[in-house]
Amino acid sequence: MFRLQPSPQPSWRLSLRTDVIEPTPGVLPELLASIGEVGEHHAIRSLINRRRAAYVAGIVTVTVAGVAGGVVIATRSRRSRTDLATS
């Protein structure tokens, strides 16, 4: 993937900081393509997670509305029974 080009210094002073690393041809486009793929995967996951959160919020909202409606109906039916019983 990378070729190490030795520096013109003697081998006893060779260090990685003075060496030049040149990428092989085609590495940069390959790297950019993989970064693009990762970005696309992240965007798709983000959309799926948002959609999933919207579904959950919708289900919770409907459930709460159903429970609240049930409580209202139960409360009114008890009141009407007690009103009939006292009259």
N, C-alpha and C positions, 0 to 999 in steps of 0.2 A: 504494500500500500504506500509506504513512504520509503524513499531511498536516502540513506545517510551519506552526505558528501563530506569527507574529512577536510578539516581546515589545513592550511599550509604550514601549521606549526609542527614542531617535532612531537612525536608520540608521547613523550614523557610529560608534555604540557597539555595533552588533549583533554578537553572537558566538553560537556554537552552544550554549554553556553556558547562556545565558539564554533560549533558545528552548524552547518546549514542543512536543514531538512527540507527536501523538495518533494511535494506530493507527486505520485505517479499520474499520468494523464487519465482523465476521467473521474478522478476522486471528487473534485469539486462539484460537478453536476450530480454525481451519485449522492453526495452529502446533502446538497440542496433538495434533491428529490425526496430523500428520506425525511428531511425536516418538514417538507410540505405534506408528506403523508401523515406524519405525527400531528401536524396542525389540523388536517382534515379529520383525523380520528377524534381529536379533542373537541372540535366543533360539533361533530355528530353526537358524541357523548353528552356534550352540554345541552344540545337540543333535546335529546332523549330524557335527560334528567329534568329539564324544565317541563317537558310534556308530562312526565311521570308525576312531578309535583303538582301540576295543574289538575291531573286526574284525581290525585289524592285529596286536594283541596275541594274539588267538586263533590267527591263522595262524602267528605266530612260535612260540607255545607248541606247537602241533601239529608244526611242522617240527622243533623241538628234540627233542621226544619221539620223533619218527620217527628222527632221526639217532641219538639215544641208544639206541633199541631196536636199530637196525641194528648199532651198535658192539657191543652186548652179544651179539647173535646171532653176529656174526662172530668175536668173541673166544671164545665157547663152542664154536663149530664148529671152530676151530683147535685148541683144547685137546683136544677129543675126538679129533681126527685124530692129534695127537701122542701122546695116551695109547694109541691103538690101534697106532700104529707102534712104540712102545717095548715093548709087551707081547708 
